[in-house]
């Protein structure tokens, strides 16, 4: 199993259940802005979750993550460049 990496996504707020940091798994971070949800993976937590069997997929790819995010109720998920996503916030969340 390879080490995880950071993946960043945007998802639509429309049609999705309202989510907040309290009900998002620890291996994901969630932000919201005028463009919708901003999501990114936390590699250190992903690696542990995969070892413990909390994450069912073996491949650490954007398509696997999109499927996982859809299973959590996110809609219209699009991978984005993490640099661009964090740049607008000055690299802080």
PDB file of N, CA, C and O in Angstrom:
ATOM      1  N   UNK A   1       0.856  -1.180   0.000  1.00  0.00           N
ATOM      2  CA  UNK A   1       0.000   0.000   0.000  1.00  0.00           C
ATOM      3  C   UNK A   1       0.898   1.237   0.000  1.00  0.00           C
ATOM      4  O   UNK A   1       1.805   1.360   0.823  1.00  0.00           O
ATOM      5  N   UNK A   2       0.638   2.129  -0.914  1.00  0.00           N
ATOM      6  CA  UNK A   2       1.433   3.347  -1.000  1.00  0.00           C
ATOM      7  C   UNK A   2       0.903   4.399  -0.035  1.00  0.00           C
ATOM      8  O   UNK A   2      -0.248   4.355   0.400  1.00  0.00           O
ATOM      9  N   UNK A   3       1.774   5.340   0.283  1.00  0.00           N
ATOM     10  CA  UNK A   3       1.353   6.444   1.151  1.00  0.00           C
ATOM     11  C   UNK A   3       0.375   7.333   0.409  1.00  0.00           C
ATOM     12  O   UNK A   3       0.480   7.530  -0.802  1.00  0.00           O
ATOM     13  N   UNK A   4      -0.580   7.867   1.159  1.00  0.00           N
ATOM     14  CA  UNK A   4      -1.578   8.755   0.569  1.00  0.00           C
ATOM     15  C   UNK A   4      -0.980  10.097   0.193  1.00  0.00           C
ATOM     16  O   UNK A   4       0.121  10.449   0.618  1.00  0.00           O
ATOM     17  N   UNK A   5      -1.704  10.817  -0.588  1.00  0.00           N
ATOM     18  CA  UNK A   5      -1.311  12.173  -0.944  1.00  0.00           C
ATOM     19  C   UNK A   5      -2.530  13.072  -0.811  1.00  0.00           C
ATOM     20  O   UNK A   5      -3.652  12.593  -0.647  1.00  0.00           O
ATOM     21  N   UNK A   6      -2.307  14.356  -0.881  1.00  0.00           N
ATOM     22  CA  UNK A   6      -3.419  15.295  -0.770  1.00  0.00           C
ATOM     23  C   UNK A   6      -4.132  15.382  -2.112  1.00  0.00           C
ATOM     24  O   UNK A   6      -3.511  15.608  -3.151  1.00  0.00           O
ATOM     25  N   UNK A   7      -5.447  15.199  -2.068  1.00  0.00           N
ATOM     26  CA  UNK A   7      -6.308  15.419  -3.224  1.00  0.00           C
ATOM     27  C   UNK A   7      -7.298  16.503  -2.848  1.00  0.00           C
ATOM     28  O   UNK A   7      -7.786  16.538  -1.719  1.00  0.00           O
ATOM     29  N   UNK A   8      -7.592  17.374  -3.776  1.00  0.00           N
ATOM     30  CA  UNK A   8      -8.524  18.472  -3.525  1.00  0.00           C
ATOM     31  C   UNK A   8      -9.686  18.397  -4.512  1.00  0.00           C
ATOM     32  O   UNK A   8      -9.521  18.044  -5.680  1.00  0.00           O
ATOM     33  N   UNK A   9     -10.872  18.743  -3.998  1.00  0.00           N
ATOM     34  CA  UNK A   9     -12.089  18.657  -4.798  1.00  0.00           C
ATOM     35  C   UNK A   9     -13.007  19.820  -4.478  1.00  0.00           C
ATOM     36  O   UNK A   9     -12.924  20.429  -3.412  1.00  0.00           O
ATOM     37  N   UNK A  10     -13.876  20.113  -5.416  1.00  0.00           N
ATOM     38  CA  UNK A  10     -15.010  21.003  -5.189  1.00  0.00           C
ATOM     39  C   UNK A  10     -16.255  20.168  -5.393  1.00  0.00           C
ATOM     40  O   UNK A  10     -16.280  19.248  -6.210  1.00  0.00           O
ATOM     41  N   UNK A  11     -17.296  20.506  -4.634  1.00  0.00           N
ATOM     42  CA  UNK A  11     -18.579  19.819  -4.775  1.00  0.00           C
ATOM     43  C   UNK A  11     -19.687  20.846  -4.631  1.00  0.00           C
ATOM     44  O   UNK A  11     -19.532  21.862  -3.953  1.00  0.00           O
ATOM     45  N   UNK A  12     -20.787  20.566  -5.268  1.00  0.00           N
ATOM     46  CA  UNK A  12     -21.932  21.473  -5.240  1.00  0.00           C
ATOM     47  C   UNK A  12     -22.629  21.421  -3.886  1.00  0.00           C
ATOM     48  O   UNK A  12     -22.754  20.359  -3.276  1.00  0.00           O
ATOM     49  N   UNK A  13     -23.075  22.578  -3.431  1.00  0.00           N
ATOM     50  CA  UNK A  13     -23.898  22.641  -2.215  1.00  0.00           C
ATOM     51  C   UNK A  13     -25.354  22.339  -2.542  1.00  0.00           C
ATOM     52  O   UNK A  13     -26.123  21.938  -1.669  1.00  0.00           O
ATOM     53  N   UNK A  14     -25.728  22.533  -3.797  1.00  0.00           N
ATOM     54  CA  UNK A  14     -27.118  22.325  -4.202  1.00  0.00           C
ATOM     55  C   UNK A  14     -27.450  20.842  -4.212  1.00  0.00           C
ATOM     56  O   UNK A  14     -26.703  20.028  -4.754  1.00  0.00           O
ATOM     57  N   UNK A  15     -28.571  20.507  -3.610  1.00  0.00           N
ATOM     58  CA  UNK A  15     -29.032  19.131  -3.601  1.00  0.00           C
ATOM     59  C   UNK A  15     -28.315  18.230  -2.619  1.00  0.00           C
ATOM     60  O   UNK A  15     -28.696  17.070  -2.460  1.00  0.00           O
ATOM     61  N   UNK A  16     -27.293  18.728  -1.962  1.00  0.00           N
ATOM     62  CA  UNK A  16     -26.568  17.920  -0.980  1.00  0.00           C
ATOM     63  C   UNK A  16     -27.110  18.216   0.410  1.00  0.00           C
ATOM     64  O   UNK A  16     -27.585  19.317   0.693  1.00  0.00           O
ATOM     65  N   UNK A  17     -27.028  17.215   1.263  1.00  0.00           N
ATOM     66  CA  UNK A  17     -27.377  17.458   2.659  1.00  0.00           C
ATOM     67  C   UNK A  17     -26.372  18.445   3.217  1.00  0.00           C
ATOM     68  O   UNK A  17     -25.190  18.400   2.878  1.00  0.00           O
ATOM     69  N   UNK A  18     -26.837  19.324   4.063  1.00  0.00           N
ATOM     70  CA  UNK A  18     -25.905  20.277   4.669  1.00  0.00           C
ATOM     71  C   UNK A  18     -24.912  19.518   5.536  1.00  0.00           C
ATOM     72  O   UNK A  18     -25.297  18.810   6.467  1.00  0.00           O
ATOM     73  N   UNK A  19     -23.652  19.671   5.225  1.00  0.00           N
ATOM     74  CA  UNK A  19     -22.598  18.984   5.952  1.00  0.00           C
ATOM     75  C   UNK A  19     -21.771  20.009   6.699  1.00  0.00           C
ATOM     76  O   UNK A  19     -21.691  21.171   6.301  1.00  0.00           O
ATOM     77  N   UNK A  20     -21.162  19.574   7.773  1.00  0.00           N
ATOM     78  CA  UNK A  20     -20.231  20.431   8.495  1.00  0.00           C
ATOM     79  C   UNK A  20     -19.084  19.569   8.990  1.00  0.00           C
ATOM     80  O   UNK A  20     -19.107  18.348   8.840  1.00  0.00           O
ATOM     81  N   UNK A  21     -18.088  20.198   9.575  1.00  0.00           N
ATOM     82  CA  UNK A  21     -16.906  19.461  10.013  1.00  0.00           C
ATOM     83  C   UNK A  21     -17.226  18.406  11.060  1.00  0.00           C
ATOM     84  O   UNK A  21     -16.447  17.470  11.243  1.00  0.00           O
ATOM     85  N   UNK A  22     -18.354  18.532  11.751  1.00  0.00           N
ATOM     86  CA  UNK A  22     -18.719  17.563  12.775  1.00  0.00           C
ATOM     87  C   UNK A  22     -19.142  16.216  12.222  1.00  0.00           C
ATOM     88  O   UNK A  22     -19.043  15.214  12.930  1.00  0.00           O
ATOM     89  N   UNK A  23     -19.607  16.154  10.989  1.00  0.00           N
ATOM     90  CA  UNK A  23     -20.036  14.866  10.445  1.00  0.00           C
ATOM     91  C   UNK A  23     -19.272  14.461   9.186  1.00  0.00           C
ATOM     92  O   UNK A  23     -19.793  13.726   8.347  1.00  0.00           O
ATOM     93  N   UNK A  24     -18.054  14.936   9.060  1.00  0.00           N
ATOM     94  CA  UNK A  24     -17.171  14.552   7.963  1.00  0.00           C
ATOM     95  C   UNK A  24     -16.069  13.677   8.557  1.00  0.00           C
ATOM     96  O   UNK A  24     -15.505  14.027   9.594  1.00  0.00           O
ATOM     97  N   UNK A  25     -15.750  12.547   7.926  1.00  0.00           N
ATOM     98  CA  UNK A  25     -14.699  11.672   8.463  1.00  0.00           C
ATOM     99  C   UNK A  25     -13.384  12.423   8.659  1.00  0.00           C
ATOM    100  O   UNK A  25     -13.109  13.399   7.962  1.00  0.00           O
ATOM    101  N   UNK A  26     -12.587  11.965   9.601  1.00  0.00           N
ATOM    102  CA  UNK A  26     -11.330  12.622   9.951  1.00  0.00           C
ATOM    103  C   UNK A  26     -10.304  12.674   8.845  1.00  0.00           C
ATOM    104  O   UNK A  26      -9.360  13.461   8.917  1.00  0.00           O
ATOM    105  N   UNK A  27     -10.466  11.856   7.825  1.00  0.00           N
ATOM    106  CA  UNK A  27      -9.501  11.862   6.729  1.00  0.00           C
ATOM    107  C   UNK A  27      -9.833  12.897   5.665  1.00  0.00           C
ATOM    108  O   UNK A  27      -9.147  12.991   4.647  1.00  0.00           O
ATOM    109  N   UNK A  28     -10.889  13.677   5.903  1.00  0.00           N
ATOM    110  CA  UNK A  28     -11.272  14.757   4.988  1.00  0.00           C
ATOM    111  C   UNK A  28     -11.361  16.073   5.733  1.00  0.00           C
ATOM    112  O   UNK A  28     -11.741  16.106   6.904  1.00  0.00           O
ATOM    113  N   UNK A  29     -11.015  17.146   5.065  1.00  0.00           N
ATOM    114  CA  UNK A  29     -11.255  18.494   5.583  1.00  0.00           C
ATOM    115  C   UNK A  29     -12.289  19.145   4.680  1.00  0.00           C
ATOM    116  O   UNK A  29     -12.323  18.915   3.471  1.00  0.00           O
ATOM    117  N   UNK A  30     -13.126  19.958   5.296  1.00  0.00           N
ATOM    118  CA  UNK A  30     -14.245  20.560   4.579  1.00  0.00           C
ATOM    119  C   UNK A  30     -14.240  22.063   4.769  1.00  0.00           C
ATOM    120  O   UNK A  30     -14.098  22.559   5.887  1.00  0.00           O
ATOM    121  N   UNK A  31     -14.394  22.777   3.680  1.00  0.00           N
ATOM    122  CA  UNK A  31     -14.580  24.217   3.700  1.00  0.00           C
ATOM    123  C   UNK A  31     -15.752  24.547   2.790  1.00  0.00           C
ATOM    124  O   UNK A  31     -16.141  23.739   1.947  1.00  0.00           O
ATOM    125  N   UNK A  32     -16.307  25.727   2.964  1.00  0.00           N
ATOM    126  CA  UNK A  32     -17.424  26.155   2.123  1.00  0.00           C
ATOM    127  C   UNK A  32     -17.175  27.600   1.714  1.00  0.00           C
ATOM    128  O   UNK A  32     -16.783  28.429   2.535  1.00  0.00           O
ATOM    129  N   UNK A  33     -17.404  27.890   0.444  1.00  0.00           N
ATOM    130  CA  UNK A  33     -17.369  29.269  -0.014  1.00  0.00           C
ATOM    131  C   UNK A  33     -18.433  29.444  -1.086  1.00  0.00           C
ATOM    132  O   UNK A  33     -19.271  28.563  -1.277  1.00  0.00           O
ATOM    133  N   UNK A  34     -18.408  30.552  -1.775  1.00  0.00           N
ATOM    134  CA  UNK A  34     -19.436  30.850  -2.764  1.00  0.00           C
ATOM    135  C   UNK A  34     -19.441  29.857  -3.928  1.00  0.00           C
ATOM    136  O   UNK A  34     -20.430  29.765  -4.655  1.00  0.00           O
ATOM    137  N   UNK A  35     -18.347  29.115  -4.110  1.00  0.00           N
ATOM    138  CA  UNK A  35     -18.281  28.138  -5.199  1.00  0.00           C
ATOM    139  C   UNK A  35     -18.805  26.761  -4.785  1.00  0.00           C
ATOM    140  O   UNK A  35     -18.980  25.889  -5.636  1.00  0.00           O
ATOM    141  N   UNK A  36     -19.051  26.560  -3.519  1.00  0.00           N
ATOM    142  CA  UNK A  36     -19.532  25.268  -3.028  1.00  0.00           C
ATOM    143  C   UNK A  36     -18.620  24.715  -1.955  1.00  0.00           C
ATOM    144  O   UNK A  36     -17.877  25.449  -1.303  1.00  0.00           O
ATOM    145  N   UNK A  37     -18.692  23.404  -1.784  1.00  0.00           N
ATOM    146  CA  UNK A  37     -17.827  22.741  -0.812  1.00  0.00           C
ATOM    147  C   UNK A  37     -16.417  22.639  -1.366  1.00  0.00           C
ATOM    148  O   UNK A  37     -16.223  22.409  -2.560  1.00  0.00           O
ATOM    149  N   UNK A  38     -15.432  22.812  -0.487  1.00  0.00           N
ATOM    150  CA  UNK A  38     -14.037  22.569  -0.802  1.00  0.00           C
ATOM    151  C   UNK A  38     -13.614  21.407   0.088  1.00  0.00           C
ATOM    152  O   UNK A  38     -13.771  21.468   1.307  1.00  0.00           O
ATOM    153  N   UNK A  39     -13.086  20.366  -0.509  1.00  0.00           N
ATOM    154  CA  UNK A  39     -12.693  19.180   0.238  1.00  0.00           C
ATOM    155  C   UNK A  39     -11.260  18.822  -0.089  1.00  0.00           C
ATOM    156  O   UNK A  39     -10.815  18.973  -1.227  1.00  0.00           O
ATOM    157  N   UNK A  40     -10.538  18.346   0.913  1.00  0.00           N
ATOM    158  CA  UNK A  40      -9.203  17.840   0.646  1.00  0.00           C
ATOM    159  C   UNK A  40      -8.903  16.720   1.624  1.00  0.00           C
ATOM    160  O   UNK A  40      -9.416  16.687   2.742  1.00  0.00           O
ATOM    161  N   UNK A  41      -8.057  15.801   1.172  1.00  0.00           N
ATOM    162  CA  UNK A  41      -7.719  14.634   1.969  1.00  0.00           C
ATOM    163  C   UNK A  41      -6.565  14.961   2.910  1.00  0.00           C
ATOM    164  O   UNK A  41      -5.754  15.843   2.631  1.00  0.00           O
ATOM    165  N   UNK A  42      -6.502  14.241   4.024  1.00  0.00           N
ATOM    166  CA  UNK A  42      -5.427  14.388   5.006  1.00  0.00           C
ATOM    167  C   UNK A  42      -4.618  13.088   4.957  1.00  0.00           C
ATOM    168  O   UNK A  42      -5.010  12.096   5.571  1.00  0.00           O
ATOM    169  N   UNK A  43      -3.486  13.082   4.228  1.00  0.00           N
ATOM    170  CA  UNK A  43      -2.767  11.834   3.962  1.00  0.00           C
ATOM    171  C   UNK A  43      -2.402  11.020   5.199  1.00  0.00           C
ATOM    172  O   UNK A  43      -2.511   9.794   5.181  1.00  0.00           O
ATOM    173  N   UNK A  44      -1.973  11.675   6.264  1.00  0.00           N
ATOM    174  CA  UNK A  44      -1.568  10.947   7.462  1.00  0.00           C
ATOM    175  C   UNK A  44      -2.736  10.173   8.061  1.00  0.00           C
ATOM    176  O   UNK A  44      -2.562   9.053   8.541  1.00  0.00           O
ATOM    177  N   UNK A  45      -3.919  10.764   8.034  1.00  0.00           N
ATOM    178  CA  UNK A  45      -5.108  10.106   8.577  1.00  0.00           C
ATOM    179  C   UNK A  45      -5.613   9.049   7.595  1.00  0.00           C
ATOM    180  O   UNK A  45      -6.090   7.994   8.012  1.00  0.00           O
ATOM    181  N   UNK A  46      -5.511   9.325   6.302  1.00  0.00           N
ATOM    182  CA  UNK A  46      -5.915   8.357   5.274  1.00  0.00           C
ATOM    183  C   UNK A  46      -5.115   7.066   5.432  1.00  0.00           C
ATOM    184  O   UNK A  46      -5.681   5.974   5.396  1.00  0.00           O
ATOM    185  N   UNK A  47      -3.810   7.190   5.605  1.00  0.00           N
ATOM    186  CA  UNK A  47      -2.960   6.004   5.731  1.00  0.00           C
ATOM    187  C   UNK A  47      -3.382   5.142   6.916  1.00  0.00           C
ATOM    188  O   UNK A  47      -3.472   3.921   6.789  1.00  0.00           O
ATOM    189  N   UNK A  48      -3.639   5.757   8.057  1.00  0.00           N
ATOM    190  CA  UNK A  48      -4.061   5.017   9.250  1.00  0.00           C
ATOM    191  C   UNK A  48      -5.442   4.405   9.037  1.00  0.00           C
ATOM    192  O   UNK A  48      -5.667   3.247   9.392  1.00  0.00           O
ATOM    193  N   UNK A  49      -6.363   5.166   8.465  1.00  0.00           N
ATOM    194  CA  UNK A  49      -7.721   4.663   8.225  1.00  0.00           C
ATOM    195  C   UNK A  49      -7.700   3.456   7.287  1.00  0.00           C
ATOM    196  O   UNK A  49      -8.466   2.510   7.471  1.00  0.00           O
ATOM    197  N   UNK A  50      -6.844   3.488   6.305  1.00  0.00           N
ATOM    198  CA  UNK A  50      -6.738   2.349   5.381  1.00  0.00           C
ATOM    199  C   UNK A  50      -6.151   1.137   6.088  1.00  0.00           C
ATOM    200  O   UNK A  50      -6.613   0.018   5.869  1.00  0.00           O
ATOM    201  N   UNK A  51      -5.146   1.336   6.929  1.00  0.00           N
ATOM    202  CA  UNK A  51      -4.566   0.221   7.683  1.00  0.00           C
ATOM    203  C   UNK A  51      -5.585  -0.412   8.620  1.00  0.00           C
ATOM    204  O   UNK A  51      -5.597  -1.630   8.794  1.00  0.00           O
ATOM    205  N   UNK A  52      -6.439   0.408   9.223  1.00  0.00           N
ATOM    206  CA  UNK A  52      -7.448  -0.083  10.164  1.00  0.00           C
ATOM    207  C   UNK A  52      -8.699  -0.612   9.469  1.00  0.00           C
ATOM    208  O   UNK A  52      -9.584  -1.162  10.123  1.00  0.00           O
ATOM    209  N   UNK A  53      -8.778  -0.453   8.166  1.00  0.00           N
ATOM    210  CA  UNK A  53      -9.926  -0.945   7.420  1.00  0.00           C
ATOM    211  C   UNK A  53     -11.111   0.004   7.384  1.00  0.00           C
ATOM    212  O   UNK A  53     -12.192  -0.379   6.937  1.00  0.00           O
ATOM    213  N   UNK A  54     -10.930   1.229   7.845  1.00  0.00           N
ATOM    214  CA  UNK A  54     -12.025   2.206   7.832  1.00  0.00           C
ATOM    215  C   UNK A  54     -12.289   2.741   6.425  1.00  0.00           C
ATOM    216  O   UNK A  54     -13.400   3.178   6.125  1.00  0.00           O
ATOM    217  N   UNK A  55     -11.285   2.707   5.575  1.00  0.00           N
ATOM    218  CA  UNK A  55     -11.442   3.069   4.164  1.00  0.00           C
ATOM    219  C   UNK A  55     -11.339   1.789   3.354  1.00  0.00           C
ATOM    220  O   UNK A  55     -10.352   1.060   3.455  1.00  0.00           O
ATOM    221  N   UNK A  56     -12.344   1.520   2.562  1.00  0.00           N
ATOM    222  CA  UNK A  56     -12.452   0.245   1.867  1.00  0.00           C
ATOM    223  C   UNK A  56     -11.660   0.154   0.566  1.00  0.00           C
ATOM    224  O   UNK A  56     -11.387  -0.953   0.103  1.00  0.00           O
ATOM    225  N   UNK A  57     -11.286   1.274  -0.033  1.00  0.00           N
ATOM    226  CA  UNK A  57     -10.612   1.182  -1.330  1.00  0.00           C
ATOM    227  C   UNK A  57      -9.101   1.139  -1.165  1.00  0.00           C
ATOM    228  O   UNK A  57      -8.538   1.731  -0.244  1.00  0.00           O
ATOM    229  N   UNK A  58      -8.462   0.423  -2.079  1.00  0.00           N
ATOM    230  CA  UNK A  58      -7.014   0.239  -2.032  1.00  0.00           C
ATOM    231  C   UNK A  58      -6.259   1.270  -2.859  1.00  0.00           C
ATOM    232  O   UNK A  58      -5.145   1.656  -2.504  1.00  0.00           O
ATOM    233  N   UNK A  59      -6.851   1.715  -3.951  1.00  0.00           N
ATOM    234  CA  UNK A  59      -6.190   2.660  -4.845  1.00  0.00           C
ATOM    235  C   UNK A  59      -6.381   4.087  -4.340  1.00  0.00           C
ATOM    236  O   UNK A  59      -7.501   4.504  -4.046  1.00  0.00           O
ATOM    237  N   UNK A  60      -5.305   4.814  -4.245  1.00  0.00           N
ATOM    238  CA  UNK A  60      -5.354   6.212  -3.823  1.00  0.00           C
ATOM    239  C   UNK A  60      -5.358   7.076  -5.083  1.00  0.00           C
ATOM    240  O   UNK A  60      -4.338   7.654  -5.460  1.00  0.00           O
ATOM    241  N   UNK A  61      -6.528   7.152  -5.727  1.00  0.00           N
ATOM    242  CA  UNK A  61      -6.654   7.894  -6.982  1.00  0.00           C
ATOM    243  C   UNK A  61      -7.822   8.866  -6.883  1.00  0.00           C
ATOM    244  O   UNK A  61      -8.733   8.653  -6.083  1.00  0.00           O
ATOM    245  N   UNK A  62      -7.812   9.925  -7.681  1.00  0.00           N
ATOM    246  CA  UNK A  62      -8.943  10.860  -7.659  1.00  0.00           C
ATOM    247  C   UNK A  62     -10.283  10.182  -7.944  1.00  0.00           C
ATOM    248  O   UNK A  62     -11.287  10.527  -7.320  1.00  0.00           O
ATOM    249  N   UNK A  63     -10.318   9.227  -8.871  1.00  0.00           N
ATOM    250  CA  UNK A  63     -11.599   8.577  -9.186  1.00  0.00           C
ATOM    251  C   UNK A  63     -12.131   7.773  -8.003  1.00  0.00           C
ATOM    252  O   UNK A  63     -13.340   7.750  -7.775  1.00  0.00           O
ATOM    253  N   UNK A  64     -11.257   7.117  -7.249  1.00  0.00           N
ATOM    254  CA  UNK A  64     -11.696   6.395  -6.044  1.00  0.00           C
ATOM    255  C   UNK A  64     -12.221   7.377  -5.001  1.00  0.00           C
ATOM    256  O   UNK A  64     -13.219   7.112  -4.331  1.00  0.00           O
ATOM    257  N   UNK A  65     -11.544   8.505  -4.871  1.00  0.00           N
ATOM    258  CA  UNK A  65     -11.996   9.510  -3.906  1.00  0.00           C
ATOM    259  C   UNK A  65     -13.338  10.107  -4.315  1.00  0.00           C
ATOM    260  O   UNK A  65     -14.189  10.357  -3.461  1.00  0.00           O
ATOM    261  N   UNK A  66     -13.532  10.335  -5.592  1.00  0.00           N
ATOM    262  CA  UNK A  66     -14.821  10.869  -6.055  1.00  0.00           C
ATOM    263  C   UNK A  66     -15.938   9.893  -5.710  1.00  0.00           C
ATOM    264  O   UNK A  66     -17.000  10.307  -5.244  1.00  0.00           O
ATOM    265  N   UNK A  67     -15.713   8.613  -5.932  1.00  0.00           N
ATOM    266  CA  UNK A  67     -16.719   7.604  -5.565  1.00  0.00           C
ATOM    267  C   UNK A  67     -16.994   7.630  -4.070  1.00  0.00           C
ATOM    268  O   UNK A  67     -18.145   7.533  -3.646  1.00  0.00           O
ATOM    269  N   UNK A  68     -15.947   7.760  -3.276  1.00  0.00           N
ATOM    270  CA  UNK A  68     -16.108   7.815  -1.822  1.00  0.00           C
ATOM    271  C   UNK A  68     -16.895   9.062  -1.408  1.00  0.00           C
ATOM    272  O   UNK A  68     -17.791   8.983  -0.567  1.00  0.00           O
ATOM    273  N   UNK A  69     -16.562  10.202  -1.993  1.00  0.00           N
ATOM    274  CA  UNK A  69     -17.271  11.440  -1.660  1.00  0.00           C
ATOM    275  C   UNK A  69     -18.738  11.363  -2.063  1.00  0.00           C
ATOM    276  O   UNK A  69     -19.605  11.864  -1.346  1.00  0.00           O
ATOM    277  N   UNK A  70     -19.021  10.743  -3.195  1.00  0.00           N
ATOM    278  CA  UNK A  70     -20.417  10.553  -3.605  1.00  0.00           C
ATOM    279  C   UNK A  70     -21.163   9.688  -2.597  1.00  0.00           C
ATOM    280  O   UNK A  70     -22.338   9.928  -2.321  1.00  0.00           O
ATOM    281  N   UNK A  71     -20.488   8.684  -2.046  1.00  0.00           N
ATOM    282  CA  UNK A  71     -21.132   7.821  -1.048  1.00  0.00           C
ATOM    283  C   UNK A  71     -21.430   8.574   0.244  1.00  0.00           C
ATOM    284  O   UNK A  71     -22.290   8.162   1.023  1.00  0.00           O
ATOM    285  N   UNK A  72     -20.721   9.678   0.472  1.00  0.00           N
ATOM    286  CA  UNK A  72     -20.971  10.519   1.651  1.00  0.00           C
ATOM    287  C   UNK A  72     -22.055  11.562   1.395  1.00  0.00           C
ATOM    288  O   UNK A  72     -22.447  12.285   2.311  1.00  0.00           O
ATOM    289  N   UNK A  73     -22.540  11.642   0.157  1.00  0.00           N
ATOM    290  CA  UNK A  73     -23.632  12.553  -0.162  1.00  0.00           C
ATOM    291  C   UNK A  73     -23.250  13.798  -0.929  1.00  0.00           C
ATOM    292  O   UNK A  73     -24.107  14.643  -1.188  1.00  0.00           O
ATOM    293  N   UNK A  74     -21.981  13.938  -1.302  1.00  0.00           N
ATOM    294  CA  UNK A  74     -21.565  15.095  -2.085  1.00  0.00           C
ATOM    295  C   UNK A  74     -21.995  14.916  -3.535  1.00  0.00           C
ATOM    296  O   UNK A  74     -22.064  13.796  -4.041  1.00  0.00           O
ATOM    297  N   UNK A  75     -22.283  16.037  -4.199  1.00  0.00           N
ATOM    298  CA  UNK A  75     -22.764  16.024  -5.587  1.00  0.00           C
ATOM    299  C   UNK A  75     -21.845  16.863  -6.474  1.00  0.00           C
ATOM    300  O   UNK A  75     -21.171  17.778  -5.999  1.00  0.00           O
ATOM    301  N   UNK A  76     -21.827  16.543  -7.753  1.00  0.00           N
ATOM    302  CA  UNK A  76     -21.066  17.309  -8.756  1.00  0.00           C
ATOM    303  C   UNK A  76     -19.625  17.547  -8.306  1.00  0.00           C
ATOM    304  O   UNK A  76     -19.172  18.689  -8.234  1.00  0.00           O
ATOM    305  N   UNK A  77     -18.925  16.484  -8.011  1.00  0.00           N
ATOM    306  CA  UNK A  77     -17.560  16.559  -7.486  1.00  0.00           C
ATOM    307  C   UNK A  77     -16.574  16.718  -8.634  1.00  0.00           C
ATOM    308  O   UNK A  77     -16.622  15.992  -9.626  1.00  0.00           O
ATOM    309  N   UNK A  78     -15.676  17.688  -8.473  1.00  0.00           N
ATOM    310  CA  UNK A  78     -14.672  17.971  -9.487  1.00  0.00           C
ATOM    311  C   UNK A  78     -13.303  18.045  -8.827  1.00  0.00           C
ATOM    312  O   UNK A  78     -13.138  18.776  -7.851  1.00  0.00           O
ATOM    313  N   UNK A  79     -12.312  17.306  -9.333  1.00  0.00           N
ATOM    314  CA  UNK A  79     -10.959  17.465  -8.806  1.00  0.00           C
ATOM    315  C   UNK A  79     -10.419  18.844  -9.187  1.00  0.00           C
ATOM    316  O   UNK A  79     -10.669  19.334 -10.288  1.00  0.00           O
ATOM    317  N   UNK A  80      -9.687  19.455  -8.277  1.00  0.00           N
ATOM    318  CA  UNK A  80      -9.087  20.765  -8.541  1.00  0.00           C
ATOM    319  C   UNK A  80      -7.631  20.750  -8.092  1.00  0.00           C
ATOM    320  O   UNK A  80      -7.222  19.912  -7.289  1.00  0.00           O
ATOM    321  N   UNK A  81      -6.875  21.672  -8.614  1.00  0.00           N
ATOM    322  CA  UNK A  81      -5.482  21.840  -8.210  1.00  0.00           C
ATOM    323  C   UNK A  81      -5.456  22.383  -6.781  1.00  0.00           C
ATOM    324  O   UNK A  81      -6.039  23.430  -6.500  1.00  0.00           O
ATOM    325  N   UNK A  82      -4.784  21.674  -5.889  1.00  0.00           N
ATOM    326  CA  UNK A  82      -4.748  22.096  -4.485  1.00  0.00           C
ATOM    327  C   UNK A  82      -4.100  23.471  -4.327  1.00  0.00           C
ATOM    328  O   UNK A  82      -4.535  24.274  -3.502  1.00  0.00           O
ATOM    329  N   UNK A  83      -3.067  23.736  -5.116  1.00  0.00           N
ATOM    330  CA  UNK A  83      -2.412  25.040  -5.035  1.00  0.00           C
ATOM    331  C   UNK A  83      -3.385  26.171  -5.296  1.00  0.00           C
ATOM    332  O   UNK A  83      -3.392  27.171  -4.578  1.00  0.00           O
ATOM    333  N   UNK A  84      -4.204  26.016  -6.317  1.00  0.00           N
ATOM    334  CA  UNK A  84      -5.181  27.059  -6.648  1.00  0.00           C
ATOM    335  C   UNK A  84      -6.227  27.202  -5.550  1.00  0.00           C
ATOM    336  O   UNK A  84      -6.647  28.313  -5.225  1.00  0.00           O
ATOM    337  N   UNK A  85      -6.643  26.082  -4.984  1.00  0.00           N
ATOM    338  CA  UNK A  85      -7.662  26.133  -3.944  1.00  0.00           C
ATOM    339  C   UNK A  85      -7.142  26.835  -2.692  1.00  0.00           C
ATOM    340  O   UNK A  85      -7.841  27.662  -2.107  1.00  0.00           O
ATOM    341  N   UNK A  86      -5.921  26.508  -2.282  1.00  0.00           N
ATOM    342  CA  UNK A  86      -5.371  27.104  -1.072  1.00  0.00           C
ATOM    343  C   UNK A  86      -4.850  28.515  -1.297  1.00  0.00           C
ATOM    344  O   UNK A  86      -4.804  29.314  -0.362  1.00  0.00           O
ATOM    345  N   UNK A  87      -4.460  28.828  -2.522  1.00  0.00           N
ATOM    346  CA  UNK A  87      -3.922  30.149  -2.836  1.00  0.00           C
ATOM    347  C   UNK A  87      -4.910  31.259  -2.499  1.00  0.00           C
ATOM    348  O   UNK A  87      -4.521  32.313  -1.994  1.00  0.00           O
ATOM    349  N   UNK A  88      -6.180  31.021  -2.777  1.00  0.00           N
ATOM    350  CA  UNK A  88      -7.182  32.054  -2.514  1.00  0.00           C
ATOM    351  C   UNK A  88      -7.376  32.304  -1.022  1.00  0.00           C
ATOM    352  O   UNK A  88      -7.924  33.336  -0.634  1.00  0.00           O
ATOM    353  N   UNK A  89      -6.937  31.380  -0.190  1.00  0.00           N
ATOM    354  CA  UNK A  89      -7.057  31.531   1.262  1.00  0.00           C
ATOM    355  C   UNK A  89      -5.714  31.824   1.918  1.00  0.00           C
ATOM    356  O   UNK A  89      -5.615  31.808   3.145  1.00  0.00           O
ATOM    357  N   UNK A  90      -4.700  32.087   1.141  1.00  0.00           N
ATOM    358  CA  UNK A  90      -3.386  32.335   1.714  1.00  0.00           C
ATOM    359  C   UNK A  90      -2.815  31.092   2.368  1.00  0.00           C
ATOM    360  O   UNK A  90      -2.040  31.191   3.319  1.00  0.00           O
ATOM    361  N   UNK A  91      -3.192  29.914   1.866  1.00  0.00           N
ATOM    362  CA  UNK A  91      -2.721  28.621   2.350  1.00  0.00           C
ATOM    363  C   UNK A  91      -3.115  28.333   3.788  1.00  0.00           C
ATOM    364  O   UNK A  91      -2.443  27.556   4.466  1.00  0.00           O
ATOM    365  N   UNK A  92      -4.190  28.945   4.263  1.00  0.00           N
ATOM    366  CA  UNK A  92      -4.626  28.665   5.637  1.00  0.00           C
ATOM    367  C   UNK A  92      -6.107  28.362   5.670  1.00  0.00           C
ATOM    368  O   UNK A  92      -6.891  28.965   4.937  1.00  0.00           O
ATOM    369  N   UNK A  93      -6.488  27.429   6.520  1.00  0.00           N
ATOM    370  CA  UNK A  93      -7.884  27.093   6.746  1.00  0.00           C
ATOM    371  C   UNK A  93      -8.110  26.955   8.216  1.00  0.00           C
ATOM    372  O   UNK A  93      -9.228  26.672   8.645  1.00  0.00           O
TER     373      UNK A  93
END
